[in-house]
Amino acid sequence: MTSDHYAILVSSRKVPPSSFHPSRALSNTFTPVLWHLRTGQLDQCSQRLHASCSNRELANEMKPQISELIQRAENGLETMKKRERLLRTRVEKRATLPSQAPLVAPSLGALESQLEALRQKKEALGKQVEGWSSNWPT
């Protein structure tokens, strides 16, 4: 190994006994994992590890807030489902009610003729009142 290589003990991992070769005599089921890295690779590995730890810390900080938002969304969804059920029952109740006779608005022509008839009646009544007042003793 040259001077620009580093041997790094990353972790210890358990090696299952079934993977042992019978000719090898190991006293321990744990074997260290060694990586041989060049200097540039070491920096790159260090940066990745740091980014991974930062992401994990950020995720741990955000986890309660995300959980709360998920819970609020689920509660809101349940509320919306209840409202939907209520509206559906209202619609079903209204559909089963006997239908009322539709309100018919009179046409414009009918209203105009009715207005004209009322004006004529007013004039006739006004003439009657004038006739009585002229016969009234003063």
DAMO-V615319 format. One record per pair of residues at least 6 apart in sequence whose ideal C-beta (glycine too) atoms are under 6 Angstrom apart, sorted by sequence separation. I is the first residue (numbers start at 1). GAP is how many residues later the second one is. D is the distance in Angstrom with one decimal. If there is no record, write none. Layout:
I GAP D
I GAP D
This chain:
15 14 6.0
14 15 5.8
14 16 5.8
15 16 5.2
12 18 4.8
12 20 5.4
13 20 5.8
11 22 5.8
9 23 5.3
10 23 5.0
10 25 5.8
7 27 5.4
8 27 5.1
7 29 5.8
5 31 5.5
6 31 5.4
4 34 5.7
4 35 5.0
6 36 5.5
